[in-house]
Amino acid sequence: MKRTVVISIKVPLGLVSALDELIRKNYFQNRSDAIREAIRRLVTEYRKFDREEFRLGFLPGYR
């Protein structure tokens, strides 16, 4: 089993309602699965952005 860490966050009610709707539509089994997927996608997008900046010659902190 992969090692996991519990984190606590505050989320606006509207986002929780939208998240629960995705779960009702069987896109995800539960909130944890949905949030993990959202974090994976966020990290992937930022990594792409970082690689693109590197390719273009930008340095972090010098935008």
QUIZITA-V783203 format. One record per helix or strand. SS is the DSSP state (~ for helix, > for strand). FROM is the first residue (numbers start at 0). LEN is the number of residues. Records with the same first field share a line. If there is no record, write none. Layout:
BEGIN
SS=FROM-LEN / FROM-LEN
END
This chain:
BEGIN
~=12-12 / 30-26
END
